[in-house]
Amino acid sequence: MTVPDEAVEAAARAYQSEVSYTGAPNWDDLTEGRQLLRVEWMRTALTAAAPFIAAQAWDEGWKAGAEWMEPTGPNPYRSAE
């Protein structure tokens, strides 16, 4: 599962904004190399989290649509339970 680049950059900016509160530089003050490092950290974290997010989204989608449509099979984002 891939995570969109826009989501990764948004996460990196949010992370840097959070640590900037503790005295770290703001996103725009980071060198390009440090920005790329933050982006790679977030890509790793979001790639690990993506299957869990997708599974929850699937479950919530079926729950929301259950009034008019029955699920046709198990959640493909969860392992066999």
Distance bins in CASP14 RR format, pairs under 12 A and 6 or more apart:
PFRMAT RR
TARGET T0000
AUTHOR 0000-0000-0000
RMODE 2
METHOD distances of the structure
MODEL  1
1 7 0 0 0 0 0 1 0 0 0 0 0
1 46 0 0 0 0 1 0 0 0 0 0 0
1 47 1 0 0 1 0 0 0 0 0 0 0
1 48 0 0 0 0 0 1 0 0 0 0 0
1 49 0 0 0 0 1 0 0 0 0 0 0
1 50 1 0 1 0 0 0 0 0 0 0 0
1 51 1 0 1 0 0 0 0 0 0 0 0
1 52 0 0 0 0 0 1 0 0 0 0 0
1 53 0 0 0 0 1 0 0 0 0 0 0
1 54 1 0 0 1 0 0 0 0 0 0 0
1 55 0 0 0 0 0 1 0 0 0 0 0
1 57 0 0 0 0 0 1 0 0 0 0 0
1 76 0 0 0 0 0 1 0 0 0 0 0
1 77 0 0 0 0 1 0 0 0 0 0 0
2 8 0 0 0 0 1 0 0 0 0 0 0
2 43 0 0 0 0 1 0 0 0 0 0 0
2 46 0 0 0 0 1 0 0 0 0 0 0
2 47 1 0 0 1 0 0 0 0 0 0 0
2 50 1 0 0 1 0 0 0 0 0 0 0
2 51 0 0 0 0 0 1 0 0 0 0 0
2 54 0 0 0 0 0 1 0 0 0 0 0
3 9 0 0 0 0 0 1 0 0 0 0 0
3 10 0 0 0 0 0 1 0 0 0 0 0
3 11 0 0 0 0 1 0 0 0 0 0 0
3 12 0 0 0 0 0 1 0 0 0 0 0
3 39 0 0 0 0 0 1 0 0 0 0 0
3 40 0 0 0 0 0 1 0 0 0 0 0
3 42 0 0 0 0 1 0 0 0 0 0 0
3 43 1 0 0 1 0 0 0 0 0 0 0
3 44 0 0 0 0 1 0 0 0 0 0 0
3 45 0 0 0 0 1 0 0 0 0 0 0
3 46 1 0 1 0 0 0 0 0 0 0 0
3 47 1 0 1 0 0 0 0 0 0 0 0
3 48 0 0 0 0 1 0 0 0 0 0 0
3 49 0 0 0 0 1 0 0 0 0 0 0
3 50 1 0 1 0 0 0 0 0 0 0 0
3 51 0 0 0 0 0 1 0 0 0 0 0
3 53 0 0 0 0 1 0 0 0 0 0 0
3 54 0 0 0 0 0 1 0 0 0 0 0
4 10 0 0 0 0 1 0 0 0 0 0 0
4 11 0 0 0 0 0 1 0 0 0 0 0
4 42 0 0 0 0 0 1 0 0 0 0 0
4 43 0 0 0 0 0 1 0 0 0 0 0
4 46 0 0 0 0 1 0 0 0 0 0 0
4 47 0 0 0 0 0 1 0 0 0 0 0
4 50 0 0 0 0 0 1 0 0 0 0 0
5 11 0 0 0 0 0 1 0 0 0 0 0
5 12 0 0 0 0 0 1 0 0 0 0 0
5 39 0 0 0 0 1 0 0 0 0 0 0
5 40 0 0 0 0 0 1 0 0 0 0 0
5 42 0 0 0 0 0 1 0 0 0 0 0
5 43 0 0 0 0 1 0 0 0 0 0 0
5 46 0 0 0 0 0 1 0 0 0 0 0
6 12 0 0 0 0 0 1 0 0 0 0 0
6 13 0 0 0 0 0 1 0 0 0 0 0
6 39 0 0 0 0 0 1 0 0 0 0 0
6 42 0 0 0 0 0 1 0 0 0 0 0
6 43 0 0 0 0 0 1 0 0 0 0 0
6 46 0 0 0 0 0 1 0 0 0 0 0
7 13 0 0 0 0 0 1 0 0 0 0 0
7 14 0 0 0 0 0 1 0 0 0 0 0
7 39 0 0 0 0 0 1 0 0 0 0 0
7 42 0 0 0 0 1 0 0 0 0 0 0
7 43 0 0 0 0 1 0 0 0 0 0 0
7 45 0 0 0 0 0 1 0 0 0 0 0
7 46 1 0 0 1 0 0 0 0 0 0 0
7 47 0 0 0 0 0 1 0 0 0 0 0
7 49 0 0 0 0 0 1 0 0 0 0 0
7 50 0 0 0 0 1 0 0 0 0 0 0
7 53 0 0 0 0 0 1 0 0 0 0 0
8 14 0 0 0 0 0 1 0 0 0 0 0
8 15 0 0 0 0 0 1 0 0 0 0 0
8 35 0 0 0 0 0 1 0 0 0 0 0
8 36 0 0 0 0 0 1 0 0 0 0 0
8 38 0 0 0 0 1 0 0 0 0 0 0
8 39 1 0 1 0 0 0 0 0 0 0 0
8 40 0 0 0 0 1 0 0 0 0 0 0
8 41 0 0 0 0 1 0 0 0 0 0 0
8 42 1 0 1 0 0 0 0 0 0 0 0
8 43 1 0 1 0 0 0 0 0 0 0 0
8 44 0 0 0 0 1 0 0 0 0 0 0
8 45 0 0 0 0 1 0 0 0 0 0 0
8 46 1 0 1 0 0 0 0 0 0 0 0
8 47 0 0 0 0 1 0 0 0 0 0 0
8 49 0 0 0 0 0 1 0 0 0 0 0
8 50 0 0 0 0 0 1 0 0 0 0 0
9 15 0 0 0 0 0 1 0 0 0 0 0
9 16 0 0 0 0 0 1 0 0 0 0 0
9 27 0 0 0 0 1 0 0 0 0 0 0
9 35 0 0 0 0 1 0 0 0 0 0 0
9 36 0 0 0 0 0 1 0 0 0 0 0
9 38 0 0 0 0 1 0 0 0 0 0 0
9 39 1 0 0 1 0 0 0 0 0 0 0
9 40 0 0 0 0 0 1 0 0 0 0 0
9 41 0 0 0 0 0 1 0 0 0 0 0
9 42 1 0 0 1 0 0 0 0 0 0 0
9 43 0 0 0 0 1 0 0 0 0 0 0
9 46 0 0 0 0 0 1 0 0 0 0 0
10 16 0 0 0 0 0 1 0 0 0 0 0
10 17 0 0 0 0 0 1 0 0 0 0 0
10 27 0 0 0 0 0 1 0 0 0 0 0
10 38 0 0 0 0 0 1 0 0 0 0 0
10 39 0 0 0 0 0 1 0 0 0 0 0
10 42 0 0 0 0 1 0 0 0 0 0 0
10 43 0 0 0 0 0 1 0 0 0 0 0
10 46 0 0 0 0 1 0 0 0 0 0 0
11 17 0 0 0 0 0 1 0 0 0 0 0
11 18 0 0 0 0 0 1 0 0 0 0 0
11 27 0 0 0 0 0 1 0 0 0 0 0
11 38 0 0 0 0 1 0 0 0 0 0 0
11 39 0 0 0 0 1 0 0 0 0 0 0
11 40 0 0 0 0 0 1 0 0 0 0 0
11 41 0 0 0 0 1 0 0 0 0 0 0
11 42 1 0 1 0 0 0 0 0 0 0 0
11 43 0 0 0 0 1 0 0 0 0 0 0
11 44 0 0 0 0 0 1 0 0 0 0 0
11 45 1 0 0 1 0 0 0 0 0 0 0
11 46 1 0 1 0 0 0 0 0 0 0 0
11 47 0 0 0 0 0 1 0 0 0 0 0
11 49 0 0 0 0 1 0 0 0 0 0 0
11 50 0 0 0 0 0 1 0 0 0 0 0
11 53 0 0 0 0 0 1 0 0 0 0 0
12 18 0 0 0 0 0 1 0 0 0 0 0
12 19 0 0 0 0 0 1 0 0 0 0 0
12 27 1 0 0 1 0 0 0 0 0 0 0
12 30 0 0 0 0 1 0 0 0 0 0 0
12 33 0 0 0 0 0 1 0 0 0 0 0
12 34 0 0 0 0 0 1 0 0 0 0 0
12 35 1 0 0 1 0 0 0 0 0 0 0
12 36 0 0 0 0 1 0 0 0 0 0 0
12 37 0 0 0 0 1 0 0 0 0 0 0
12 38 1 0 1 0 0 0 0 0 0 0 0
12 39 1 0 1 0 0 0 0 0 0 0 0
12 40 0 0 0 0 1 0 0 0 0 0 0
12 41 1 0 0 1 0 0 0 0 0 0 0
12 42 1 0 1 0 0 0 0 0 0 0 0
12 43 0 0 0 0 1 0 0 0 0 0 0
12 44 0 0 0 0 0 1 0 0 0 0 0
12 45 0 0 0 0 1 0 0 0 0 0 0
12 46 0 0 0 0 1 0 0 0 0 0 0
13 19 0 0 0 0 0 1 0 0 0 0 0
13 20 0 0 0 0 0 1 0 0 0 0 0
13 26 0 0 0 0 1 0 0 0 0 0 0
13 27 1 0 1 0 0 0 0 0 0 0 0
13 28 0 0 0 0 1 0 0 0 0 0 0
13 30 0 0 0 0 0 1 0 0 0 0 0
13 35 0 0 0 0 1 0 0 0 0 0 0
13 38 0 0 0 0 1 0 0 0 0 0 0
13 39 0 0 0 0 1 0 0 0 0 0 0
13 42 0 0 0 0 1 0 0 0 0 0 0
14 20 0 0 0 0 0 1 0 0 0 0 0
14 21 0 0 0 0 0 1 0 0 0 0 0
14 27 0 0 0 0 1 0 0 0 0 0 0
14 38 0 0 0 0 0 1 0 0 0 0 0
14 39 0 0 0 0 0 1 0 0 0 0 0
14 41 0 0 0 0 0 1 0 0 0 0 0
14 42 0 0 0 0 1 0 0 0 0 0 0
14 45 0 0 0 0 0 1 0 0 0 0 0
14 46 0 0 0 0 0 1 0 0 0 0 0
15 21 0 0 0 0 0 1 0 0 0 0 0
15 22 0 0 0 0 0 1 0 0 0 0 0
15 24 0 0 0 0 1 0 0 0 0 0 0
15 26 0 0 0 0 0 1 0 0 0 0 0
15 27 0 0 0 0 1 0 0 0 0 0 0
15 30 0 0 0 0 0 1 0 0 0 0 0
15 34 0 0 0 0 0 1 0 0 0 0 0
15 35 0 0 0 0 0 1 0 0 0 0 0
15 37 0 0 0 0 0 1 0 0 0 0 0
15 38 1 0 0 1 0 0 0 0 0 0 0
15 39 0 0 0 0 1 0 0 0 0 0 0
15 40 0 0 0 0 0 1 0 0 0 0 0
15 41 1 0 0 1 0 0 0 0 0 0 0
15 42 1 0 0 1 0 0 0 0 0 0 0
15 43 0 0 0 0 0 1 0 0 0 0 0
15 44 0 0 0 0 0 1 0 0 0 0 0
15 45 0 0 0 0 1 0 0 0 0 0 0
15 46 0 0 0 0 0 1 0 0 0 0 0
16 22 0 0 0 0 0 1 0 0 0 0 0
16 23 0 0 0 0 0 1 0 0 0 0 0
16 24 1 0 0 1 0 0 0 0 0 0 0
16 25 1 0 0 1 0 0 0 0 0 0 0
16 26 1 0 0 1 0 0 0 0 0 0 0
16 27 1 0 1 0 0 0 0 0 0 0 0
16 28 0 0 0 0 1 0 0 0 0 0 0
16 29 0 0 0 0 1 0 0 0 0 0 0
16 30 1 0 0 1 0 0 0 0 0 0 0
16 34 0 0 0 0 1 0 0 0 0 0 0
16 35 0 0 0 0 1 0 0 0 0 0 0
16 37 0 0 0 0 0 1 0 0 0 0 0
16 38 1 0 1 0 0 0 0 0 0 0 0
16 39 0 0 0 0 0 1 0 0 0 0 0
16 41 0 0 0 0 0 1 0 0 0 0 0
16 42 0 0 0 0 1 0 0 0 0 0 0
17 23 0 0 0 0 0 1 0 0 0 0 0
17 24 0 0 0 0 1 0 0 0 0 0 0
17 25 0 0 0 0 0 1 0 0 0 0 0
17 26 1 0 0 1 0 0 0 0 0 0 0
17 27 1 0 0 1 0 0 0 0 0 0 0
17 28 0 0 0 0 0 1 0 0 0 0 0
17 29 0 0 0 0 0 1 0 0 0 0 0
17 30 0 0 0 0 0 1 0 0 0 0 0
17 38 0 0 0 0 0 1 0 0 0 0 0
18 24 0 0 0 0 1 0 0 0 0 0 0
18 26 0 0 0 0 0 1 0 0 0 0 0
18 27 0 0 0 0 0 1 0 0 0 0 0
18 38 0 0 0 0 0 1 0 0 0 0 0
18 42 0 0 0 0 0 1 0 0 0 0 0
19 25 0 0 0 0 1 0 0 0 0 0 0
19 26 0 0 0 0 1 0 0 0 0 0 0
19 27 0 0 0 0 0 1 0 0 0 0 0
19 30 0 0 0 0 0 1 0 0 0 0 0
19 34 0 0 0 0 0 1 0 0 0 0 0
19 38 0 0 0 0 1 0 0 0 0 0 0
19 41 0 0 0 0 0 1 0 0 0 0 0
20 26 1 0 1 0 0 0 0 0 0 0 0
20 27 1 0 0 1 0 0 0 0 0 0 0
20 28 0 0 0 0 0 1 0 0 0 0 0
20 29 0 0 0 0 1 0 0 0 0 0 0
20 30 0 0 0 0 1 0 0 0 0 0 0
20 38 0 0 0 0 0 1 0 0 0 0 0
23 29 0 0 0 0 0 1 0 0 0 0 0
24 30 0 0 0 0 1 0 0 0 0 0 0
24 34 0 0 0 0 1 0 0 0 0 0 0
24 38 0 0 0 0 0 1 0 0 0 0 0
25 31 0 0 0 0 1 0 0 0 0 0 0
25 34 0 0 0 0 1 0 0 0 0 0 0
25 35 0 0 0 0 0 1 0 0 0 0 0
25 38 0 0 0 0 0 1 0 0 0 0 0
26 34 0 0 0 0 0 1 0 0 0 0 0
26 35 0 0 0 0 0 1 0 0 0 0 0
26 38 0 0 0 0 0 1 0 0 0 0 0
27 34 0 0 0 0 1 0 0 0 0 0 0
27 35 1 0 0 1 0 0 0 0 0 0 0
27 38 0 0 0 0 1 0 0 0 0 0 0
27 39 0 0 0 0 0 1 0 0 0 0 0
27 42 0 0 0 0 0 1 0 0 0 0 0
28 34 0 0 0 0 0 1 0 0 0 0 0
28 35 0 0 0 0 1 0 0 0 0 0 0
29 35 0 0 0 0 1 0 0 0 0 0 0
30 36 0 0 0 0 1 0 0 0 0 0 0
30 37 0 0 0 0 1 0 0 0 0 0 0
30 38 1 0 0 1 0 0 0 0 0 0 0
30 39 0 0 0 0 0 1 0 0 0 0 0
31 37 0 0 0 0 1 0 0 0 0 0 0
31 38 0 0 0 0 0 1 0 0 0 0 0
32 38 0 0 0 0 0 1 0 0 0 0 0
32 39 0 0 0 0 0 1 0 0 0 0 0
33 39 0 0 0 0 1 0 0 0 0 0 0
33 40 0 0 0 0 1 0 0 0 0 0 0
34 40 0 0 0 0 0 1 0 0 0 0 0
34 41 0 0 0 0 0 1 0 0 0 0 0
35 41 0 0 0 0 0 1 0 0 0 0 0
35 42 0 0 0 0 0 1 0 0 0 0 0
36 42 0 0 0 0 0 1 0 0 0 0 0
36 43 0 0 0 0 0 1 0 0 0 0 0
37 43 0 0 0 0 0 1 0 0 0 0 0
37 44 0 0 0 0 0 1 0 0 0 0 0
38 44 0 0 0 0 0 1 0 0 0 0 0
38 45 0 0 0 0 0 1 0 0 0 0 0
39 45 0 0 0 0 0 1 0 0 0 0 0
39 46 0 0 0 0 0 1 0 0 0 0 0
40 46 0 0 0 0 0 1 0 0 0 0 0
40 47 0 0 0 0 0 1 0 0 0 0 0
41 47 0 0 0 0 0 1 0 0 0 0 0
41 48 0 0 0 0 0 1 0 0 0 0 0
42 48 0 0 0 0 0 1 0 0 0 0 0
42 49 0 0 0 0 0 1 0 0 0 0 0
42 50 0 0 0 0 0 1 0 0 0 0 0
43 49 0 0 0 0 0 1 0 0 0 0 0
43 50 0 0 0 0 0 1 0 0 0 0 0
44 50 0 0 0 0 0 1 0 0 0 0 0
45 52 0 0 0 0 0 1 0 0 0 0 0
45 53 0 0 0 0 0 1 0 0 0 0 0
46 52 0 0 0 0 0 1 0 0 0 0 0
46 53 0 0 0 0 1 0 0 0 0 0 0
46 54 0 0 0 0 0 1 0 0 0 0 0
47 53 0 0 0 0 0 1 0 0 0 0 0
47 54 0 0 0 0 0 1 0 0 0 0 0
49 55 0 0 0 0 0 1 0 0 0 0 0
49 56 0 0 0 0 0 1 0 0 0 0 0
49 57 0 0 0 0 0 1 0 0 0 0 0
50 56 0 0 0 0 0 1 0 0 0 0 0
50 57 0 0 0 0 0 1 0 0 0 0 0
50 77 0 0 0 0 1 0 0 0 0 0 0
51 57 0 0 0 0 0 1 0 0 0 0 0
51 58 0 0 0 0 0 1 0 0 0 0 0
51 75 0 0 0 0 0 1 0 0 0 0 0
51 76 0 0 0 0 0 1 0 0 0 0 0
51 77 1 0 1 0 0 0 0 0 0 0 0
51 78 0 0 0 0 1 0 0 0 0 0 0
51 79 0 0 0 0 1 0 0 0 0 0 0
52 58 0 0 0 0 0 1 0 0 0 0 0
52 59 0 0 0 0 0 1 0 0 0 0 0
52 75 0 0 0 0 0 1 0 0 0 0 0
52 77 0 0 0 0 1 0 0 0 0 0 0
52 78 0 0 0 0 1 0 0 0 0 0 0
52 79 0 0 0 0 0 1 0 0 0 0 0
53 59 0 0 0 0 0 1 0 0 0 0 0
53 60 0 0 0 0 0 1 0 0 0 0 0
53 77 0 0 0 0 1 0 0 0 0 0 0
54 60 0 0 0 0 0 1 0 0 0 0 0
54 61 0 0 0 0 0 1 0 0 0 0 0
54 75 0 0 0 0 1 0 0 0 0 0 0
54 76 0 0 0 0 1 0 0 0 0 0 0
54 77 1 0 1 0 0 0 0 0 0 0 0
54 78 0 0 0 0 1 0 0 0 0 0 0
55 61 0 0 0 0 0 1 0 0 0 0 0
55 62 0 0 0 0 0 1 0 0 0 0 0
55 74 0 0 0 0 0 1 0 0 0 0 0
55 75 1 0 1 0 0 0 0 0 0 0 0
55 76 0 0 0 0 1 0 0 0 0 0 0
55 77 1 1 0 0 0 0 0 0 0 0 0
55 78 1 0 1 0 0 0 0 0 0 0 0
55 79 0 0 0 0 1 0 0 0 0 0 0
55 81 0 0 0 0 0 1 0 0 0 0 0
56 62 0 0 0 0 0 1 0 0 0 0 0
56 63 0 0 0 0 0 1 0 0 0 0 0
56 75 0 0 0 0 1 0 0 0 0 0 0
56 77 0 0 0 0 1 0 0 0 0 0 0
56 78 0 0 0 0 1 0 0 0 0 0 0
57 63 0 0 0 0 0 1 0 0 0 0 0
57 64 0 0 0 0 0 1 0 0 0 0 0
57 75 0 0 0 0 1 0 0 0 0 0 0
57 76 0 0 0 0 0 1 0 0 0 0 0
57 77 0 0 0 0 1 0 0 0 0 0 0
57 78 0 0 0 0 0 1 0 0 0 0 0
58 64 0 0 0 0 0 1 0 0 0 0 0
58 65 0 0 0 0 0 1 0 0 0 0 0
58 71 0 0 0 0 1 0 0 0 0 0 0
58 73 0 0 0 0 0 1 0 0 0 0 0
58 74 0 0 0 0 1 0 0 0 0 0 0
58 75 1 0 1 0 0 0 0 0 0 0 0
58 76 1 0 0 1 0 0 0 0 0 0 0
58 77 1 0 1 0 0 0 0 0 0 0 0
58 78 1 0 0 1 0 0 0 0 0 0 0
59 65 0 0 0 0 0 1 0 0 0 0 0
59 66 0 0 0 0 0 1 0 0 0 0 0
59 71 0 0 0 0 1 0 0 0 0 0 0
59 74 0 0 0 0 0 1 0 0 0 0 0
59 75 1 0 0 1 0 0 0 0 0 0 0
59 76 0 0 0 0 0 1 0 0 0 0 0
59 77 0 0 0 0 1 0 0 0 0 0 0
59 78 0 0 0 0 1 0 0 0 0 0 0
59 81 0 0 0 0 0 1 0 0 0 0 0
60 66 0 0 0 0 0 1 0 0 0 0 0
60 75 0 0 0 0 0 1 0 0 0 0 0
60 77 0 0 0 0 0 1 0 0 0 0 0
61 67 0 0 0 0 0 1 0 0 0 0 0
61 68 0 0 0 0 0 1 0 0 0 0 0
61 69 0 0 0 0 0 1 0 0 0 0 0
61 71 0 0 0 0 1 0 0 0 0 0 0
61 75 0 0 0 0 0 1 0 0 0 0 0
61 77 0 0 0 0 0 1 0 0 0 0 0
62 68 0 0 0 0 0 1 0 0 0 0 0
62 69 0 0 0 0 1 0 0 0 0 0 0
62 70 0 0 0 0 1 0 0 0 0 0 0
62 71 1 0 1 0 0 0 0 0 0 0 0
62 72 0 0 0 0 1 0 0 0 0 0 0
62 73 0 0 0 0 1 0 0 0 0 0 0
62 74 0 0 0 0 0 1 0 0 0 0 0
62 75 1 0 0 1 0 0 0 0 0 0 0
62 76 0 0 0 0 0 1 0 0 0 0 0
62 77 0 0 0 0 0 1 0 0 0 0 0
62 78 0 0 0 0 0 1 0 0 0 0 0
63 69 0 0 0 0 0 1 0 0 0 0 0
63 71 0 0 0 0 1 0 0 0 0 0 0
63 75 0 0 0 0 0 1 0 0 0 0 0
64 71 0 0 0 0 0 1 0 0 0 0 0
65 71 0 0 0 0 1 0 0 0 0 0 0
73 80 0 0 0 0 0 1 0 0 0 0 0
74 80 1 0 0 1 0 0 0 0 0 0 0
74 81 1 0 0 1 0 0 0 0 0 0 0
75 81 0 0 0 0 1 0 0 0 0 0 0
END
